[in-house]
């Protein structure tokens, strides 16, 4: 809330921009007779609180005293961000979902701390302080207006994404408003570390055959074909959901899945993000027959996989309603089930949550918690073990660059067995002839000293 402070013959009204603890400090000072300055200060305080503290010092003066603020030629980050996002949206330089993601990132991460500053007031030190502030922020759950802050700090990817969006936004202001980008690391300086130190990136899970069998056994029949297709093609979940019957074709000897669309932000169906995402994937005979039979029963424009209501799946419905319950069922041991709270007799009996699983070491249950994306990792691992070349794996998975494939799956390729390495060692360092055995001869007197001479035969 705004506060009133007596300053001798004046009264100062102070508040934080946007009402947040980290908002920029704003203040207005009113002089004159006691009654007049008290009336002006109370009016200013009421105006600030009515606007939810989202009003600047110049705007309060203009509203209370009728003083028109002098227009500043250099915009603030908040004004420039709106202009930049509007240009991106109007020129169609990026996907609409990308513009929405940029807008949300700036609104949640950058503008609360830097939005009130003019572009020329943002310095490299200010960006560093902002990064430290972002690293201390916590995740929130819920919709706008009723968010709940969790105990988990922002992930590495969230912090890096916030920094990348701010860097891109400020780069667009060069050279019109800025001579250089303050978010760019100076040449010769150590690479900027935006994420929490010591945090290890998440590594994918490569499922073994018995683990795959456990998952498929506990899957609802409604999603079993989709899971089979994910294992047989390595497609992303969004690509599988976006499949229509017309995307399944058949040539002389095999069925081919044509990836042309994927699920974008907020559930919209659109084109893949990169050109490499548009690809054709040959499928093995058993899964191919299943896909072909499904496609024959549908109109070409109907979705290939549908939920119980006959509509196209959403990622949230698939994960929350079917995938995680199947994984939880596979993680529960029949001999050592998780303990369920006894039914009190009131209300509906409680069911086991997807996180309530067995903790025993029995071999008959699943001991990991794979995501749907780990089906893609498992398919890639099978390709590598079948001695597919890295380039063929890249094309089949739809990676935009060769480096993505190698950085993700390099540890899966054969790095050389002991026998193979020994063969290479012999090629580079050929075996030498065995040295002659050394024998001792009698000592020879030289300059008064006795000496033993070694001679090789």
N, C-alpha and C positions, 0 to 999 in steps of 0.2 A: 504494500500500500504506500501511497505518497505520505510524506511527513512534512510538518511545518516546524521551522526553526527560527527563533528570534536572533537577529544579527545586529544588535544595537538599534539603529534607526531604520532597519529594514527587516523583512521577513523572507526567508528562503524556503521554497518548495522543492523537495528532493524526491527522486524515485529512480527505479531501475527500469531500463528499457525492456518492454514486454513482460515486466513483472518477475523475471527470473533472477536468481541469485547471481548468475554470471552475466546478466545484461549490463550494457553500458550505463554508467551513472549520468543522470540528467538533473538539472536544477534550474530554477527561475527565481530571481530576486526582485522584490517589489519595495519601492521607497515611497515617501510621502507621509501625509498625516496618518496617525495611528488607525483610525477607523477605515480610511480608504485602503491602506495597504493590507489590513486584515481582510477586508471584503475581497480584494483582488487575489490574495493568497488562497482564501477558502474557495473562490470560484475556480482558480487554477487547479487546486487539489481535487475538486469534484470533477473537473474535466478530465484530468489524468486518469482517475479511477473509473470514470464512465467509459473511457477508451480502452480499458484493460491495460493501462500503462504502455500501450503501443503508440506513443506519440512523442515527438522530439521536443527539445527545448524551443527551437525556432517556431514550431507549430503552435506551442502554447502561447508564446508571445504574440503571434499573429492573431490567435483567436481572442485573447484577453485584451490586448492593447491596440489591436488593429494595425500592428506593424507588419508590413509585408516582408517576408524574408528575402534576402538577396539571393537570386538563383546562383547555385554553384555549378560551374561548367563540368566539373568532374563528378560523376555519379557515385553513390555509395555502392557497396557490393550487393545490397538487396535490390537496388534499382537496376544495376547492370545484369544481375542474374536473371531478372525478368525479361530484360531486352534480349539477352543471349539465348535463353530458352525459347522465346518467341520466334527468333530468327531460325533456330534449328527446326522448330515445328513448321514454320511457314515454308522454308526452303526444302523440306523433306530430306535433309542431309543424313539423318539417322532414323531408325524405326520409332514410331510413336511410343512404344513401350520403353525405349531407351530414354526418350525425353522425360517421360514420367519418372523413371528411376533417378535421373539427374535431379529433377525438381524435388523429389522426396529426400534425396541425400543432402542437398543444400539446405532444405527447410529444417531437417532434423539435426544436422551436424555442423554446418558452417555458419549459417545466418544467425543463430542465437548468440554466437560469440563474435563474429566479424561483420555481420550484416549492416551495422550502423556506421562503419568506417568508410571513408572515401577510398577509392582504389589506390590513390597515391599515399594513403596513410597505412596501408598494409605492408609490413616489412617482413624480411626473412625471419627475424627474431619473433615477430608476431605469429607467423605461421608455425614456428617451432613450439611456441607456447600453446597455440591452438591444438597442435597434435598431442601434446601432453594432456591437455584437457579431454580430448576425444578418447584417449587411451584409458581414462578414468571413468568413462561413462558406462552405464549398465544397459543390458538388453531390456526391452519392454515388450509386453504382450498385451493384446487387446486392440480395440479400434481407437480412432482419434477421439479424444475427450474423456476416455476412461481407460487409459493405459495403466498397466501395473508394472512397476519396476522390479526386475528379478535380481538375484544375487550374482548372476553371471555377467562378467565384463564383456564388452564388444569383442567379437572374434577378430582374428587377424585379417580376414578377407573384408570385413566390414570397415575396419580402420583404413586399410589400403584403398578401398573403393571410395571412401569419403575424401581421402587425400587426392586421388586421381581425378575426381570430379572437380574439386576446387582448383587443381592445377590446370585442367582443361578450360575451365571458366575464365581464369585469369589470363591464360595464354591468348584467348580470343580478344582480350582488351589491349594487346600489344599489336601495333605501336600507337593506336589512336589515343588511348588514355594512359598507357604505361610504357616506359622505355624498356623495361625488362620484367619478367615474371618473378615476383618475390617467392613463389613456391618452388622455383627451380633451384636445384642444388648448385652452389658455386663450383666452378671448375677446380679440380684438385682436392676438393673436400670429400671426406668419407661419405659413402652412400647413406642417404637418410634412412633411419630405421623408424618405421611408423608403427610397427606392431609391438606387442609385449615381448620382452626378451625371455628366452627360455621356453617359449611355447612351440611345440612340435606340430607340424601340419598333419592333418588327418590322412591316413593311408588307407587305400582301398582293401577290401576283403576279397580274397580269391577262394571261392568255395570248392570243396572237394566233392567227389561223386556221392559219398554217403550223406553229406550235408545237403546237397541238391535234392536227393531223394527224400530226406526228412521234410524239407520245405514244401516240395510238391505234394507230399502225402497230406500235409496239413492245410494246403491251399483250398479255398472254396472253389468248387468246379467253375464258378463264374469267371475266375481270373486265371485258371490253370493254363488255358491256351495262350493268354497274354504273357505269362511267365515263361512258358516254353519258347515263345517267339523271341523274347528278350534274351534267353540263353543261347538260342540258335543264331541270332543275328548281331547281338551286341548293340542294338539300337537303344537310344535314350528313351526314358519314359514318355517325355513329351512327343517324341516322334512316333512311338507306338500308339499313343492315344489319338494322334491326328491322322492315322491311316484310314483311308477309305477303301472300298472294294475295288475301285479302279486302279489302285496302286499295286495290285497283285496281278502279275502276268505270268504266262507260261510259254516257254519255247519248247524245242524238241525234247530236251532231256532234263530240264529243271525249272523250278518255280523261282521267280525273281520278285523281290520287294523293292519298289521304287520310293525312296524317301524324298518327298517334295515339300512337306509341311511339318510344322512342329507347334507345340503349345507355347505361346508367348506369355508375357505378363498379363495378369488378371484373366487368364483363361482364354485369351483370344488365339485363334488359329492363324498362323502366318508362315512366311517362308523361313527357312533356316537362317541363322545369323551370318554364316559364311558360305561361300560358293562350294566349299568342300562338303558341306552338309547335304547338298543335293547329290545323291548317289544311288546306285542300284546294287542290291545285295542278293546274290544267289543263296538259296536256302537248301539245306539237306532234304532228302526225299521224304522222311516221315513228317517233319514239320511243314514241309512244302505242300504235301497232300492236304494236311489240315487247313492251311491257309487258303489253298485253292478251293476246297469244298466250302469254306465259309464265304469266299467271294462269290461263288456261283449262286448262292442263295440270296444275295443282296443286290439292291440297285447299285449301279456304279458309284453314285455319290453318297451312299449310306456309310456310316462309320463301320469299320471292320470289327471293333471290339466295343461292346456296349455294357452298361450297368444293368441292374435288375429292372429298372424302369424302361429299358430300351433306348436310353440316351447315351451320348458319348461320355466316356469317363472324364472326371476331373482328377487332377493329381491329388488333391486333398481327400477326395472320396476313396480313391484307390488305396492310398497309404493308410489313412486313419481307419477306414471301414473294413479293409480286407488284408492288406499286406502285413501291418504290424500285428493284428490278431493271429495271423498264420505263423509269423515268426515266434510270437509268444507261446503258441501251442507247441511248436517244435522245440522250444527251450524248456518245457516242463517235463519232468521225469515222472512216469507212472508210479514208480516206487517211492519217490520223494517229492510229492507235489508241494507247491507253496501253501503256506498256512493262510486260510481265509477266516476273517473275523466271524464269529458265530452270529447267526441271525437273531436279532432281538425280538422279532415278531411284529415290528412296526415298519410300515412302508414296504417297498419292494425289496426282495432279497438282493444283496450286493453281489455282483459278479467280479471275477478276477480282472484286475487291470492289466494292460499290456506290459507293464513293467514288473508285475508280480510273477516271477518265474523261479524255477528250481535253481539251487546253488550247488548241487552235488556234482561229483566228478564222473557220473555214470556215462558210459559210451553211447547209450541209446537216445541221448537228447542232443540238441544243438547248443554249442558252447559259445557262439558268437551272435551278434545282432546285426546282420547285414542290411543295407539299404537297398531299394530297388536298383540304384545305380551300380551296386556291386555285382549284379547280374552281367552288366557290361564289362566290368573288370574280369569276371570269370571267363567270359567269352574270349576276351583278348588274351588272357593267360593260356587258354586252350589253343588258340592260333599260334602263339609263340612256341609252345611245346610241340606243336605239329610241324615246326621248322618253317613257318611262313616268314618271308622277308619283312623287314620293318616297313618298307614302302607299301607292300600289300596290306599290312595291318593298318597303316595310316589311312589308306583309301577306303577300306571296309568300315572303319570306325568313324570316318568323316572328320578327322582332325584337320585343322586348317594348315598346319605346318608339320614338317618332319620332326622338329625339335619337341613338339608336344608329345608325340608318341614315344620318343626316346626318353624324355624326362619322366614320363609316367611309368613306362614298362621296361626300362633298360635293365633292371635287376632280374627280369624274367628270362632274358636271352642267355644262351649258353656262353659262359665266359671262359670256357676251356677246362677240360678235365686234366688230371695229373699226367696221364699218358700223352695227351695231345701237347701239353706244355713241354714235356720232356723231348718230344720230337722236334719242336721248334727250337729248343735249347741246343740240340745236336746240330741243327742246320746253321744256327748262328755261331756256335762255339764247337767246331768239330773236335772229335776225340783226338788227343795227342798220343804219340807213341809212348809206351811205358818206359820209365827211366831205368837205366842199368843199375844193378845193385852196387853199392859202395863197399870196397874192401880196404883194409888197413895194410900199409907197408911199413917196413922198418923206419925208424926215425932217422932223420938226416941232420947232421950238425951244421948249423949256419951261424957264423959270428958268435960262437960260444953258446948257442941255445939249442936244446933238443926240440924237434918238431915232428909231429905225425902228419903224413901226407895222405889225403884221400884220393884214390884213383878209381875211375870208372872203367870197367871192361866192356 
